[in-house]
Amino acid sequence: MAEPDRRAIELAGGMDSMISIIPTAAAPDHNHRRAGQNGVNWFQHLGATNVKSLPLIDKASANAEEIVAALNQSNLIYLLGGFPHFLGQTLLKSRSWEAMRQAYERGAVLGGSSAGAMILCQYYFDPQSKKVVEGLGLIPQACVLPHHNAFGSNWAAQLTKLLPQALLLGIDEQTGMINDSGSTQKNVWHVYGKGTVTLYHNGDTSVYKAGEPFEVPIA
C-alpha cells in the first residue's frame, strides 16, 4: 500500500501533515492498540512525522471532546480494518463522524482500508450477519467489496441481487482508489498499487489498472 498511502500523504499536505489513525474496527477483539500502533508505524515508515492513533473505540469516545478536537486538526484521517458493523454503528450520528465530514469538506483526506473503506459508502455488507447495512454515505449508491482478489469477488453475485441499483467497487489487496482529480473533475478517481479496481453496475463489469481513471460520484 506504499504507493496509494504516499499519494494520500501528498494530498494531505506532505510528510509533516497531521495524520490520525482510527482503530475503532479492531476494538471488538481488543486489537485496537496493536492495530493503531501498526498504522502509526506504517505511516512513519513512509516518512510521515506527525502521526497518532486516536483512542476512538466506542460510542462514548466517538463523542469525546478531545477526539473531536484532534479530528478537527487532522489533514489525513485513516480508518483501519476489522469489524465493519461495529465501526459503522460507532461512528453513525457521532460527533467524531461529523468532525470527519467537516475535515473532509475543508480539504482533509479521508480514507480507509477494508472495513474502513466499506463503511464510507452508502451500503456495506456485514459478513457476520450476512446482511446489507446502511453506511455513512460519503459515496452514495455504492458498496465496497474489499480484498476483491482474495474473497471479495465472491460477494459480487449476491450483492448484485441485494443492491441492483448500486455500484459495487471491488478493490484488490495492496490496491487503492483515490479521488484526486481536483474540483473540476470531482467524481474522477484513479487506481494506485499492485492490483485492480473492478466496477459492477447494471449488469456490466469494468476493470481498471494502476493509473487508470474512472468515475464514481461522491456526496
Secondary structure, 3 states (H helix, E strand, C coil): CHHHHHHHHHHHCCCCCCEEEECHHHCCCCCHHHHHHHHHHHHHHCCCCCEEECCCCCHHHHCCHHHHHHHHCCCEEEECCCCHHHHHHHHCCCHHHHHHHHHHHCCCEEEECCHHHHCCEEEEEECCCCEEEECCCCEEEEEEECCCCCCHHHHHHHHHHHCCCCEEEEECCCEEEECCCCHHHCCEEEEEECCCEEEEECCEEEEECCCCEEECCCC
